[in-house]
């Protein structure tokens, strides 16, 4: 876990250890931090950043919606 506190994506001010979940829309990432703060991030390479998030097992909210549907609980 200590290494994750020092793992950053270029131009993102928060280390991966602080990231909880994300949603992607039109090249803009809305990221939920573990502190319950919400931030926006627009990377220069959307596919690379998404891959980085997935590799670090950050939850993709869009996938949750696809699986359960927007009105299903």
N, C-alpha and C positions, 0 to 999 in steps of 0.2 A: 504494500500500500504506500510505503514511503516513496518509492520510485514514481508512482502515479501522481504524487503531489508536485513532482518536478516535470511531468510530461505535458507539454504545451503544443498546440497547433499554431503555426505561424499566424500572427496578428490577432489571435484569440487571447484575451486577457486572463482567462481562467484555465487552470490545469484540468486535465481530464478527471481527476479525482473529485472535482466539484460539480461535474455535470451529471444530471439525473436522467433527462429525457429530451427528445427534440421532435419538432415537426418541420417539414420542408414544404415550402410553397413558392413557386416561381423564382427559385434560386436564393430565397431568403430562409435562413434557419431561425426558428424560434426555439430557444433552449431554456429548459427549466434547470435551475441549479439546485443542489441539495439544500441550500439555504432558503429555498422557496422563492428566490428572486427569478424573474424572467428577463432574458436578454435576447437581443437580435444579433445575428452574425451573417454577413454576406461574403463568403470566401471567393477568392479568384477562381478556384477550381471546385465546383460543386460536387462532382463525382468523387474526387479525391478526398474531400472533407467528409462526405457521407461514408465512404469506405473506412476512413479513420475512426469515425464514431462507431460504426458497426464492429470494427476490429477490437475496439475497447469496450464493447458490449453496452453501449449507451442505448437506452430504450427508444425505439422509433414509434412515436405515438400514431403516425399514419398507419402503421401495420396493425396496431391495436384496434383502430377504427375499422379497418378492412375485415378483420377477423370477427369482431363482435357486432359491427354495424353501428351507425351513429345513434340509434335509439334503443339498442339492446343492452341489457345489463346482465 
